[in-house]
């Protein structure tokens, strides 16, 4: 859905999409170079920790994404560390919703990162960990 040469797609909302390792890596590669997409909503995709961390880590280098939603994706420790790093390095993201990831670890690190993040105005960690 998101190509490396995206020139018009501003919102990508694909709930319940099945991502294998290759498609998650392809999306992550596109996110790193994308300069147009503003909203990425991947709720109920069952990404798991490794694929979730791959996507979160790619967003660290994205300068246009304002909204990231990864609810109900079975995220755990690797994604939690990635989210904290994202919050420390990304100055564009305004809304981060990772609710309903009961195995998510690193909430303390995420909240510490929020102390220096001036961009995020909406953070939802409900029912995590």
Secondary structure as the mmCIF struct_conf table of DSSP 4:
data_model
#
loop_
_struct_conf.conf_type_id
_struct_conf.id
_struct_conf.beg_label_comp_id
_struct_conf.beg_label_asym_id
_struct_conf.beg_label_seq_id
_struct_conf.end_label_comp_id
_struct_conf.end_label_asym_id
_struct_conf.end_label_seq_id
TURN_TY1_P TURN_TY1_P1 UNK A 4 UNK A 5
BEND BEND1 UNK A 7 UNK A 8
STRN STRN1 UNK A 11 UNK A 13
TURN_TY1_P TURN_TY1_P2 UNK A 15 UNK A 16
HELX_RH_AL_P HELX_RH_AL_P1 UNK A 21 UNK A 33
BEND BEND2 UNK A 35 UNK A 36
STRN STRN2 UNK A 39 UNK A 41
TURN_TY1_P TURN_TY1_P3 UNK A 43 UNK A 44
HELX_RH_AL_P HELX_RH_AL_P2 UNK A 48 UNK A 59
TURN_TY1_P TURN_TY1_P4 UNK A 60 UNK A 61
BEND BEND3 UNK A 63 UNK A 64
STRN STRN3 UNK A 67 UNK A 69
BEND BEND4 UNK A 72 UNK A 73
HELX_RH_AL_P HELX_RH_AL_P3 UNK A 77 UNK A 89
BEND BEND5 UNK A 91 UNK A 92
STRN STRN4 UNK A 95 UNK A 97
BEND BEND6 UNK A 100 UNK A 100
TURN_TY1_P TURN_TY1_P5 UNK A 102 UNK A 103
HELX_RH_AL_P HELX_RH_AL_P4 UNK A 107 UNK A 114
TURN_TY1_P TURN_TY1_P6 UNK A 115 UNK A 116
BEND BEND7 UNK A 119 UNK A 119
STRN STRN5 UNK A 122 UNK A 124
TURN_TY1_P TURN_TY1_P7 UNK A 126 UNK A 127
#
